């Protein structure tokens, strides 16, 4: 019996990739803004730790579309592994009501600025846990599945004749296409790097408190 060969991904340094990844069984975890905030934070902090440019993303109820450009020695496989691993850990920490503790132990040198951002978010995470516990009953939380991503992801490398603006448009309009909102400006979890309207990482809008929820 022939074993099925696994296809190895081809990486091109400096290329821009459009990536889509889904939650396990496409469970709509990201209907919950608290979980969206965690994922938004992860993408932001890891882009500085792993040296990649985040051009755009949108967090949908059961998936993430992200447009990234790896730099240096990193590649999309390592980037996606880190995003999935760390966001899963934080989100399950919220669901399980575990005490917040230092969980970032990067083997890479981390600047003092990034260390301070990590400490600030881990402190903020305590507030997210409290908010989550007040929002849902114990029975509701017990029925929630443990957060998991699908193991793989879909990636497309942008070619020379492709315009990143086409992907910006796709990302901006995705919440409307999926009937989540009628107007993309009403959807919070969109980031477009080169945009006055969507150019700030969504989680940064809420680091001062939880009133926007």
SEZAZA-500365 format. One record per residue: x, y, z of N, C-alpha, C in turn. Coordinates in steps of 0.001 Angstrom, whole numbers, plus 500000, padded with zeros to 6 digits. Example, Ala and Ser with C-alpha at 12.3 -4.5 7.8 and 13.67 -1.06 7.14 Angstrom:
// residues 2
513190494310507800512300495500507800513200496700507800/512850497750507080513670498940507140512900500030507870/
END
This chain:
// residues 213
500849498807500000500000500000500000500883501242500000/500635502152499068501450503351498972501041504363500029/502036504918500688501762505977501652501597507303500923/500666508089501414500433509388500793501552510349501179/502154510953500192503232511897500462502670513257500854/503299513855501858502907515197502273503604516217501384/502841517151500880503415518187500028504125519227500883/505345519519500540506102520534501272505767521908500709/505667522864501593505355524225501156506603524885500584/506373525684499558507456526437498932507444527851499493/508581528290500007508682529621500592509563530507499721/509098531722499533509856532691498751510112533915499615/511371534188499892511723535292500775511241536623500198/510619537431501053510140538743500635508793538727499952/508233537541499737506935537447499065505802537782500028/504655538167499461503452538443500246502511537247500095/501976536785501214501096535614501224499709535986501736/498696535459501064497323535556501555496977534207502167/496672534208503452496470532963504194495080532938504813/494456531781504764493166531557505422493290530336506318/492843530477507558492846529348508483491542529335509267/491043528132509555489731527961510190489862527372511590/488859527639512415488770526965513700488366525510513471/488663524659514449488308523247514320486795523093514199/486385522312513211484965522083512909484225523380512587/485005524411512292484468525739511957483517526256513045/483868525972514281483076526478515407483256527995515491/482167528775515651482255530245515581482763530896516868/483965530533517280484543531111518500484632532630518429/484920533145517235485207534568517112483958535433516956/482806534852517277481641535700517525481833536450518838/482714535914519677483018536524520967484171537518520807/483894538796521095484896539841520915486139539632521772/485985539041522936487136538793523802488163537911523087/487695536897522381488611536012521663489229536722520452/488457537573519813488995538373518702490120539276519190/489934539839520372490960540720520924492262539961521163/492149538744521664493333537919521892494059537645520576/493324537254519556493941536943518266494568538181517639/493883539306517726494421540558517198495741540905517876/495780540736519187497011540999519938498129540072519481/497821538800519324498844537834518937499481538194517603/498659538544516636499188538912515321500096540132515446/499680541098516238500444542334516393501794542080517061/501790541383518182503036541190518925503977540232518202/503426539202517566504278538241516868504887538827515603/504217539807514997504798540448513815506096541160514175/506196541600515422507438542247515867508463541229516361/507991540156516974508912539145517490509468538257516382/508629537914515412509010536968514358509468537665513076/509437538975513069509898539750511917509109539446510648/507832539810510675507044539763509447506132540983509405/505775541388508207504885542533508021503462542016507892/502571542565508701501149542262508562500524543363507720/500166543043506494499568544045505611498078544226505894/497403543136506245495957543229506481495453541929507089/494324542021507786493628540806508211492192541130508571/491379540089508606490019540189509130489752538922509937/489204539108511126488838537982511988487346537740511819/486997536618511217485610536237511007485198535228512083/483897534959512241483464534077513335484183532734513409/484497532134512251485138530817512296486445530744511512/486979531889511095488236531845510357488956533187510373/490198533129509934491054534308509825491595534395508411/491448535573507789492151535896506551493271536864506924/494474536588506461495595537461506802496556537568505620/497055538776505401497991539070504315499321539452504960/500323538580504834501583538804505540502777538680504605/503882539275505050505126539253504282506278538915505231/506748537669505228507856537287506109509140538026505739/509942538305506769511246538927506568512295538070507269/513560538283506942514613537547507621514521536055507370/514769535268508424514812533811508308513467533136508560/512470533896508985511187533281509314510413532915508051/509414532036508189508576531654507055507137531520507530/506215531358506593504799531375506962504419530192507842/505102529070507697504796527917508535505079528224510003/506232528804510274506591529165511648505676530261512181/505334531216511321504455532315511732503083531780512127/502494530965511278501156530449511563501163529511512765/502221528742512920502330527869514090502310528695515374/503043529805515385503095530653516579501760531336516842/501135531873515795499843532539515962498819531567516532/498758530377515969497769529391516415498059528903517835/499302528588518103499672528049519413499394529056520523/499845530286520338499714531278521405498279531755521586/497557531971520480496163532402520614495325531305521263/495582530044520917494848528932521538495096528894523041/496333529104523428496682529036524846495982530135525634/496011531344525101495350532470525781493839532259525855/493227531867524744491766531720524710491308530616525659/492031529508525688491656528441526615491907528838528066/492862529721528267493090530253529609491858531037530072/491245531760529151490024532513529473488862531556529728/488662530593528839487555529644528984487685528842530280/488914528445530613489148527608531795489275528416533080/489268529763532952489425530632534118490699530292534887/491787530119534163493071529873534806493704531190535211/494451531211536313495117532454536709496147532868535673/496242534181535442497192534693534456498601534545535008/499477534027534196500871533903534589501711534142533350/502981534344533556503860534620532420503938533383531532/503495533516530297503509532353529412504376532576528175/504901533787528014505780534048526878507217533798527296/507806532751526779509208532453527049509878532217525707/510068533290524976510595533184523624512081532857523652/512544531916522806513973531639522703514710532751521974/513953533645521341514555534755520614514757535945521537/515768536776521269515924537996522065514727538913521865/514190539424522958512997540267522916513342541635523475/512959542690522759513265544046523203512472544395524452/512946545411525161512258545854526373510854546356526045/510701546997524892509384547492524494508382546367524323/508818545279523682507938544126523494507632543467524834/508639543367525707508415542789527039507346543568527793/507412544898527705506422545730528395505030545540527799/504956545414526475503662545178525824503070543835526250/503921542828526374503457541507526805502928541570528228/503665542235529111503223542367530503501902543119530582/501764544169529767500528544963529774499342544116529324/499556543298528296498443542481527822498101541374528811/499103540774529435498823539724530412498055540289531606/498328541534531944497539542199532985496120542445532475/496009542879531238494709543124530613493906541829530501/494605540711530337493936539420530205493106539089531441/493555539519532601492767539296533821491402539956533703/491388541159533114490118541849532896489248541133531885/489875540565530861489119539810529860488473538575530484/489211537906531367488661536727532046487460537119532897/487601538201533667486492538658534518485275539023533678/485520539727532576484419540124531695483716538898531126/484499537928530681483964536699530096483119535935531116/483607535830532344482887535089533387481590535776533784/481578537101533703480354537844534019479332537776532887/479822537568531673478944537560530504478213536222530353/478888535127530699478326533794530483478094533072531808/477061532249531823476803531428533007477792530261533035/477884529621534185478783528469534312478382527357533352/477079527141533196476603526098532278476963526420530831/476862527699530459477206528102529091478686527863528814/479514528178529787480956527987529609481301526506529520/480625525688530323480901524250530320480545523592528990/479592524177528272479199523599526979480090524065525830/480970525028526090481873525501525040482965524466524795/483236524158523537484348523239523264485683523920523546/486687523136523763488024523688523933488462524310522612/489075525487522706489448526185521477490556525438520751/490340525247519455491357524654518594491231525224517182/492370525311516511492390525628515088492420524323514293/491987524402513040492282523301512128493796523208511964/494290522023511737495741521824511729496426522570510590/495801522599509427496446523200508270495863524582507975/496272525144506858495773526442506409495956526526504897/495242527459504292495360527684502849496247528909502624/497198528797501724498044529956501436498161530177499935/498275531437499574498438531829498168499515532901498117/500526532676497315501595533650497166501215534645496078/501290535933496401500934536963495422502020537056494360/501582537046493128502520537146492020502678538597491601/503646538820490722503998540193490353502827540970489770/501928540272489095500815540968488441499598541119489357/499716540701490609498605540817491547498798542039492436/497707542729492686497727543966493458497221543684494872/498001544102495871497568543891497261496252544591497546/495949545655496791494696546382497038493468545518496758/493597544575495829492485543646495578492211542798496815/493274542428497509493122541630498730492622542492499883/493036543751499903492479544675500901490959544753500741/490516544893499501489081544990499234488357543713499664/488970542582499372488356541308499761488224541224501279/489278541591501988489275541533503451488246542493504030/488213543716503530487272544714504044485825544281503813/485558543695502661484178543340502305483743541960502800/484664541191503364484318539838503793483204539794504840/483198540662505851482088540627506824480730540927506193/480707541750505144479453542041504443479048540836503600/480015540268502895479751539096502058479189537940502884/479695537782504106479256536686504978478046537071505833/477464538246505547476242538721506227476431538911507734/477646539278508126477907539574509539477492541006509860/477763541922508913477358543323509035476889543807507671/476224544957507663475799545564506397476844546532505861/477655547065506758478661548060506392479991547646507012/481064547516506209482347547077506777482878548003507861/482483549275507822482942550216508844482296549942510197/481277549090510212480652548687511472481319547454512072/482256546872511325482909545651511809484259546004512404/484455545604513619485628546059514352486913545332513991/486818544042513662488015543207513635488649543138512248/488914544313511703489602544462510420490837545325510639/491937544926510009493151545747510049493712545848508635/493953547075508190494603547337506908495766548281507192/496960547835506947498157548599507326498194549981506680/497877550055505404497961551318504670496595551971504545/495905552135505670494561552707505641494354553635506820/493762554793506552493416555714507632492242555181508449/491361554411507818490156553919508495490396552638509288/491250551751508767491455550449509410492922550239509790/493674551303509947495123551186510082495663550973511473/494801550779512465495264550530513826494824549150514271/495753548388514860495405547040515317494194547102516233/493142546326515953491881546457516687492005546347518198/492892545464518690492971545284520145493488546541520837/494251547373520125494803548580520738493726549597521064/492586549486520390491478550407520654490819550121521997/491126548976522575490393548564523769491287548258524968/492587548532524861493490548171525943493203548944527226/492492550058527110492181550837528305491004550309529083/490237549397528537489072548883529249488193548053528345/487057547638528874486180546729528144484849547361527790/484757548683527859483472549353527684482908549173526287/483776549000525286483286548889523912482551547580523671/482660546619524559481916545380524418480505545557524943/
END
